[in-house]
Amino acid sequence: MKKETTPLRLIYPQWQGGIVDHW
């Protein structure tokens, strides 16, 4: 599911060490 975290990181850079990490 790394492809789903890539776009999220661009939209939510603050989540880099939060929810995105779990996704």
Residue pairs with C-beta under 8 A, 6 or more apart in sequence:
1 23
4 23
5 20
5 23
8 15
8 20
8 23
9 15
9 16
9 20
12 19
12 20
15 21
